[in-house]
Amino acid sequence: MIAIVARSENGVIGLDGGLPWRCKGDLQFFKRTTMDRKIVVGRTTFEGLPPLKGREIFVLTRNPNARFEGAVAISDSADVPADAIICGGASVYDLMIPRCDQLLLTTIKKEVEGDTFFNPRWLDGFELEEVIEETEDYSIVSYRRSV
Ligand SMILES: NC(=O)c1ccc[n+]([C@@H]2O[C@H](COP(=O)([O-])OP(=O)(O)OC[C@H]3O[C@@H](n4cnc5c(N)ncnc54)[C@H](OP(=O)(O)O)[C@@H]3O)[C@@H](O)[C@H]2O)c1
């Protein structure tokens, strides 16, 4: 299982249910990585997303009556498909990253205000595999589980 995360230099991953930056290069990376794949998001993240074409979306919620347009609701993390890409937010990363063997991490090279943060413990057990992209504004690296 793969997780894909973007953070700012000061560890922000979200603000008011969305992303507090615009980064075209990262959006393109997210799109090409997730296209034609299954993705998993928490209910809060799903509500802040624009429609994502070409991806099969699974939304984690504890509400057994929840229904989402264009997505499948799941209440049990055991129902997350093994070939899915974990796309956040923080509570879903907490839950699912320990089961992932690869973590794709974008760092947006600026400090921003936020209310949701990258937890350094998400990298526990991972080691740097490769730098995928490095620009003046952002970097994208792959971590692989080592233990
Ligand atoms: N920078 C990035 O890479 C990135 C990626 C994704 C999201 N984000 C940002 O992260 C923020 C949202 O993160 P968040 O942690 O507040 O919310 P979240 O993880 O997106 O969603 C939280 C919701 O997921 C459901 N959930 C969580 N754990 C569950 C479990 N064990 N079983 C079943 N359902 C579960 C619950 O839904 P119910 O309340 O319906 O029960 C919970 O309220 C937003 O700002 C978003 O933009 C950033």
The ligand as a MOL file (V3000), in Angstrom:
LIG
                    3D

  0  0  0     0  0            999 V3000
M  V30 BEGIN CTAB
M  V30 COUNTS 48 52 0 0 0
M  V30 BEGIN ATOM
M  V30 1 N -1.3360 17.8340 2.3540 0
M  V30 2 C -1.8370 16.6310 2.0970 0
M  V30 3 O -1.1810 15.7550 1.5260 0
M  V30 4 C -3.2370 16.3390 2.5170 0
M  V30 5 C -3.8780 15.1760 2.0840 0
M  V30 6 C -5.1870 14.9340 2.4980 0
M  V30 7 C -5.8270 15.8390 3.3300 0
M  V30 8 N -5.1710 16.9490 3.7320 0 CHG=1
M  V30 9 C -5.8070 17.9140 4.6240 0
M  V30 10 O -6.0230 17.2940 5.8970 0
M  V30 11 C -7.1540 17.9310 6.5100 0
M  V30 12 C -8.1400 16.8620 6.9430 0
M  V30 13 O -7.5290 15.9350 7.8250 0
M  V30 14 P -8.3120 15.3800 9.1080 0
M  V30 15 O -7.3970 14.5060 9.8660 0
M  V30 16 O -8.9270 16.5510 9.8000 0 CHG=-1
M  V30 17 O -9.5370 14.5960 8.4720 0
M  V30 18 P -9.6290 13.2740 7.5300 0
M  V30 19 O -8.6120 12.2850 7.9740 0
M  V30 20 O -9.6500 13.6940 6.1090 0
M  V30 21 O -11.1100 12.7800 7.8730 0
M  V30 22 C -11.4880 12.5350 9.1910 0
M  V30 23 C -12.7140 11.6610 9.1670 0
M  V30 24 O -12.4170 10.3670 8.6440 0
M  V30 25 C -13.2230 9.3950 9.2860 0
M  V30 26 N -12.3570 8.4650 9.9970 0
M  V30 27 C -11.1710 8.7160 10.6000 0
M  V30 28 N -10.6860 7.6040 11.1880 0
M  V30 29 C -11.5840 6.6180 10.9500 0
M  V30 30 C -11.6550 5.2460 11.3170 0
M  V30 31 N -10.6940 4.6660 12.0730 0
M  V30 32 N -12.7110 4.5400 10.9020 0
M  V30 33 C -13.6840 5.1080 10.1620 0
M  V30 34 N -13.6920 6.4150 9.7980 0
M  V30 35 C -12.6450 7.1660 10.1880 0
M  V30 36 C -14.1260 10.1620 10.2460 0
M  V30 37 O -15.2890 10.5310 9.4800 0
M  V30 38 P -16.7410 10.7510 10.1840 0
M  V30 39 O -16.5910 12.0160 10.9750 0
M  V30 40 O -17.6660 10.8770 9.0100 0
M  V30 41 O -16.9970 9.5370 11.0150 0
M  V30 42 C -13.2830 11.3980 10.5500 0
M  V30 43 O -14.0430 12.4980 11.0320 0
M  V30 44 C -7.7450 18.8590 5.4620 0
M  V30 45 O -7.2700 20.1770 5.6790 0
M  V30 46 C -7.1770 18.3360 4.1610 0
M  V30 47 O -7.1080 19.3100 3.1420 0
M  V30 48 C -3.9060 17.2110 3.3500 0
M  V30 END ATOM
M  V30 BEGIN BOND
M  V30 1 1 1 2
M  V30 2 2 2 3
M  V30 3 1 2 4
M  V30 4 1 4 5
M  V30 5 2 4 48
M  V30 6 2 5 6
M  V30 7 1 6 7
M  V30 8 2 7 8
M  V30 9 1 8 9
M  V30 10 1 8 48
M  V30 11 1 9 10
M  V30 12 1 9 46
M  V30 13 1 10 11
M  V30 14 1 11 12
M  V30 15 1 11 44
M  V30 16 1 12 13
M  V30 17 1 13 14
M  V30 18 2 14 15
M  V30 19 1 14 16
M  V30 20 1 14 17
M  V30 21 1 17 18
M  V30 22 2 18 19
M  V30 23 1 18 20
M  V30 24 1 18 21
M  V30 25 1 21 22
M  V30 26 1 22 23
M  V30 27 1 23 24
M  V30 28 1 23 42
M  V30 29 1 24 25
M  V30 30 1 25 26
M  V30 31 1 25 36
M  V30 32 1 26 27
M  V30 33 1 26 35
M  V30 34 2 27 28
M  V30 35 1 28 29
M  V30 36 1 29 30
M  V30 37 2 29 35
M  V30 38 1 30 31
M  V30 39 2 30 32
M  V30 40 1 32 33
M  V30 41 2 33 34
M  V30 42 1 34 35
M  V30 43 1 36 37
M  V30 44 1 36 42
M  V30 45 1 37 38
M  V30 46 2 38 39
M  V30 47 1 38 40
M  V30 48 1 38 41
M  V30 49 1 42 43
M  V30 50 1 44 45
M  V30 51 1 44 46
M  V30 52 1 46 47
M  V30 END BOND
M  V30 END CTAB
M  END
